[in-house]
Amino acid sequence: MNGAEILRQALALKAEERFAVIEGLIKSLDEPSKEVDEIWAEEAEKRLKAVREGRLETIPMAEVFAEEQ
C-alpha cells in the first residue's frame, strides 16, 4: 500500500477518526529526547534559582500579552 492509497482511505474516515490518525502521525514525529529534556530541566532550575535570588526579573503575564496587541 502506498501513500496515495493510505490518504484515499484516510479521507473516507469520519472527522474524529481522521483527527486520531493525524494526531498519531504527528506524535510519531515528535519523539521525546531524554537529553533535550535534561537540558531544559537544568535551564529551568537555573532560571528559577536566578528569580528567587533576585538576579532575574520577571514580567507579569498580562503585561507580556498586552505588548503583543
C-alpha positions in Angstrom: 0.0 0.0 0.0 1.5 3.4 -1.0 0.9 6.9 0.5 -1.7 7.8 -2.1 -3.8 4.7 -1.2 -3.4 5.4 2.6 -4.5 9.0 2.0 -7.5 8.0 0.0 -8.6 5.6 2.7 -8.0 8.1 5.5 -10.1 10.7 3.7 -13.0 8.3 3.7 -12.9 8.2 7.6 -15.2 10.2 9.8 -13.7 13.5 11.0 -13.0 12.2 14.5 -11.2 9.2 13.0 -9.2 11.4 10.7 -8.2 13.5 13.7 -7.0 10.4 15.5 -4.9 9.4 12.5 -3.4 12.9 12.2 -2.7 13.0 15.9 -0.9 9.6 15.8 1.2 10.6 12.9 2.2 13.9 14.4 3.1 12.2 17.7 5.2 9.7 15.9 7.3 12.6 14.5 7.8 14.3 17.9 9.9 11.6 19.6 10.9 12.7 23.1 14.6 13.1 23.7 15.9 12.4 27.2 19.0 14.5 26.5 17.0 17.6 25.5 14.6 17.1 28.4 17.5 17.1 30.8 19.0 20.2 29.3 15.7 22.1 29.6 15.2 20.9 33.2 18.6 22.2 34.1 17.9 25.5 32.4 14.5 25.8 34.2 16.3 25.2 37.5 18.9 27.8 36.7 16.2 30.4 35.8 14.1 29.6 38.9 17.2 30.0 41.1 18.0 33.3 39.4 14.5 34.6 40.0 14.5 33.6 43.7 17.9 35.2 44.2 16.7 38.4 42.5 19.1 38.1 39.6 16.4 37.7 37.0 13.4 40.0 36.6 10.0 38.5 35.8 7.3 40.2 33.7 3.6 39.6 34.6 1.8 37.6 32.0 -0.9 40.3 31.5 1.9 42.8 30.6 3.5 40.3 28.2 0.3 39.7 26.3 -0.7 43.4 26.4 2.5 44.2 24.4 1.5 41.8 21.6 -1.6 43.7 20.8 
